[in-house]
Amino acid sequence: LAKGADKTLKNKAGQTAFESVEAPFEDVKFIYDAIGDGLKPLGLKLDYDHIKTTRPKIAEMLK
């Protein structure tokens, strides 16, 4: 963002980065569960506390 990233760009689902992170963690936890389960054999360990506290900060940056 500091280097001028365009916050209005949309992904293939038609969402901006903000729209992707604005939902409360509890509403999207199932997505993290699926990613974590799928990548667990490769050693991925998700820090849910960190994700939960960081998502609102990222959303605020992207407003």
WOCORUR-V206446 format. One line per field, one symbol per residue. ss: DSSP state (H for helix, E for strand, C for the rest). phi: phi as a letter, one per 20 degrees, with the letter a starting at -180 (. if undefined). burial: # if it has 24 or more other C-alpha atoms within 12 Angstrom, else .. A space follows every 10 residues. Layout:
ss = ???
phi = ???
burial = ???
//
This chain:
ss = CCCCCCCCCE CCCCCEHHHH HCCCHHHHHH HHHHHHHHHH HHCCCCCHHH HHHHHHHHHH HHC
phi = .fengefefd efendeggff dffgggfdgg ffgfffffdg fenfceefff ffeegfffgf fef
burial = .......... ......##.# ##........ .......... .......... ....#..... ...
//
